[in-house]
Structures are given as structure tokens and as C-alpha cells.
Amino acid sequence: MRKVTMLVCGTLLLGACNQGGDPDTKTTQSEAPATPKVNHYCFYKKDAQIGWTASRDAQGNVVVKGKAHVDDVRYKADLGQPDISGSSAKLWLSTTTNTSYAAPGNWWDVSFTIPNSSAIDHVTVNCDAERQFADLTVKPAKAPGKGG
């Protein structure tokens, strides 16, 4: 009997530990976690990247393409996830580990398709906060059912 009483009391005590306080109090659990600011470091010179274009694929998504030169064959050029704000997107030219063969002349073809980007009409390719490599305008997506 004594064990049962202790078990019931312990259960009630533990249940009371997680009781909410004042319902008007703001809790940290309801807040969205802050997204950490990403620092972009640039290892590219202005003449180490060429040929930036932005176009739409068959689904209306924006496809950004270009070329970037990397001296060290252990690494390759890459475009990271875009920062999207309204009808503009910002892509970051970066370097990642090369797990295959080197590109001809160490010029890497880089491309990135921005998913669900039919509303995007302006794209910039950046290297860091100070350097912008390309400022591209994208033609509007065709309306569904319209010929072209």
C-alpha cells in the first residue's frame, strides 16, 4: 500500500511540474527560432566567373547558369541556396569539395534551378556582401494555358 501511495504522489508531483503559468505570458516555445545570419566568403576574382544567364524552364522555374574558375582541382564552383525576397532572388557563388574529375581548364559549369519561382523576375549572383557578379532580369512566366 505504501508503494502505491508513493507512486501516485510521485505521478501527481511530476504532472504538476509541467503546468503552464499565466496564459498571457509569452513563452519561448511559441516563437519561431531565429535564423542565423550566414556569412558568405568570396574566393573568386571578377575575371574568374563568366557567362551568367537566367531563364525559365518548362515549369516556369528560374534557372541560373554561368561558369566559374577554381585554381585548385580539389574544389569546384557551386551555387548555394538562394535568398528570396518578394520577386527577387539572390544566389551565392561558393566553393565545395570536388569528388570527381577536374573541369576542363578548371572552368566549372554552375547552374541552379530555383524551385517554385514563377513570381521571381530579378536574380543577382553574389560572391559576398560587397561583390555582385551578375544582375539578371528574368522574363515573366507564361500564364497557364497560353500558347507561346
Summary of the structure (lengths in Angstrom):
residues: 148
radius of gyration: 25.7
end to end distance: 83.0
largest distance: 83.3
contacts: 311
relative contact order: 0.19
helix: 17%
strand: 36%
